Amino acid sequence: MCAFCMHNADVAARTKKRRKASRKEAVIPVRLTSEQKAILVGAAEKKGLGVSTWLLMLGLREAEADKKPRET
């Protein structure tokens, strides 16, 4: 097998994605400054995540926390 073919086979093997149970189709546009974006990108990268995944994780965590009764 030629080097190019081996490379393509390797790339194809690494890019295979698992099918998810439900497809995400909704989008929430967010306006922010370049500085704000850089801060969010940096924070997401520290966790090894993309910005979208990181923001979704944080948003869902906060929404779940708001469902819990508050202690007084």
Order of alpha helices (4+ residues) and beta strands (2+ residues): alpha-alpha-alpha
